[in-house]
Amino acid sequence: MKLVLVFLLAAIPICCYASSSNCHAMDDLIAQITNSSVSVPEFQKVVKAYAPLPYDQKVLGEVKQCYLEQSEETLANYRVMMDAIYDSEECPQTS
């Protein structure tokens, strides 16, 4: 389970091509996963289109639960990190 979480978290920065400039679905997922007011079932409804299998939804629910257990300061720092990745020179943006 921890390996799945590591791969999921590692995949998010790799998807920097799908940053706030073009991919609203990715932006929405990041916003939903870091929003502490979104419950696990609500998050699973959001990701259902991307992870239709019950096992995938269960795993993503566990990932969301990990985010729910974090402090607001940690979640804010995560958002800052994602913005820094998107704005970095290594993450080309299309206009």
C-alpha positions as CSV (number, residue, x, y, z in Angstrom):
1,M,0.0,0.0,0.0
2,K,2.8,2.4,0.8
3,L,4.4,1.7,-2.5
4,V,1.2,2.6,-4.3
5,L,1.1,5.9,-2.4
6,V,4.7,6.6,-3.3
7,F,4.0,6.0,-7.0
8,L,0.9,8.2,-6.9
9,L,2.7,11.1,-5.2
10,A,5.7,10.7,-7.5
11,A,3.4,10.8,-10.5
12,I,1.8,14.2,-9.6
13,P,4.9,16.3,-10.2
14,I,5.8,14.3,-13.3
15,C,2.5,15.5,-14.7
16,C,3.7,19.1,-14.7
17,Y,2.8,19.3,-18.4
18,A,-0.8,19.2,-17.1
19,S,-0.4,22.1,-14.9
20,S,-2.8,25.0,-14.2
21,S,-2.3,26.3,-17.7
22,N,-4.1,23.5,-19.6
23,C,-5.4,20.6,-17.6
24,H,-8.3,21.5,-15.4
25,A,-8.9,17.9,-14.4
26,M,-5.4,17.6,-12.9
27,D,-5.9,21.0,-11.1
28,D,-9.2,19.8,-9.8
29,L,-7.8,16.6,-8.4
30,I,-5.0,18.4,-6.7
31,A,-7.4,20.9,-5.2
32,Q,-9.8,18.1,-4.1
33,I,-7.1,16.0,-2.5
34,T,-5.6,18.9,-0.5
35,N,-9.0,20.2,0.6
36,S,-9.6,19.0,4.1
37,S,-13.3,19.7,3.8
38,V,-13.7,17.1,1.1
39,S,-14.5,13.7,2.5
40,V,-13.2,10.4,1.2
41,P,-16.5,9.4,-0.4
42,E,-16.8,12.8,-2.1
43,F,-13.2,12.4,-3.4
44,Q,-13.9,8.9,-4.7
45,K,-16.9,10.4,-6.7
46,V,-14.5,12.9,-8.2
47,V,-11.9,10.3,-9.3
48,K,-14.5,7.7,-10.4
49,A,-14.1,8.8,-14.0
50,Y,-10.3,8.3,-13.8
51,A,-10.3,5.2,-11.7
52,P,-13.4,3.1,-12.5
53,L,-12.3,-0.1,-10.8
54,P,-13.4,-0.6,-7.1
55,Y,-9.8,-1.4,-6.1
56,D,-8.5,1.8,-7.6
57,Q,-11.2,3.8,-5.9
58,K,-10.4,2.1,-2.5
59,V,-6.7,2.9,-2.9
60,L,-7.4,6.5,-3.9
61,G,-9.7,6.8,-0.9
62,E,-6.8,5.7,1.3
63,V,-4.6,8.3,-0.3
64,K,-7.2,10.9,0.4
65,Q,-7.4,9.7,4.0
66,C,-3.6,10.3,4.3
67,Y,-4.1,13.9,3.3
68,L,-7.0,14.3,5.7
69,E,-4.7,13.3,8.5
70,Q,-2.3,16.1,7.7
71,S,-2.4,19.5,9.3
72,E,-3.6,22.6,7.4
73,E,0.0,23.9,7.5
74,T,1.3,20.7,5.8
75,L,-1.4,20.9,3.1
76,A,-0.6,24.6,2.5
77,N,3.1,23.7,2.1
78,Y,2.1,20.9,-0.4
79,R,0.2,23.5,-2.5
80,V,3.2,25.8,-2.4
81,M,5.4,22.9,-3.5
82,M,3.1,22.0,-6.4
83,D,3.1,25.7,-7.5
84,A,6.9,25.8,-7.4
85,I,7.1,22.6,-9.5
86,Y,4.7,24.1,-12.1
87,D,6.6,27.4,-12.2
88,S,10.0,25.8,-12.4
89,E,12.2,26.0,-15.5
90,E,12.1,22.2,-15.8
91,C,8.4,22.3,-16.2
92,P,7.7,23.9,-19.6
93,Q,4.4,25.7,-19.9
94,T,2.4,26.2,-23.1
95,S,0.7,29.5,-23.5
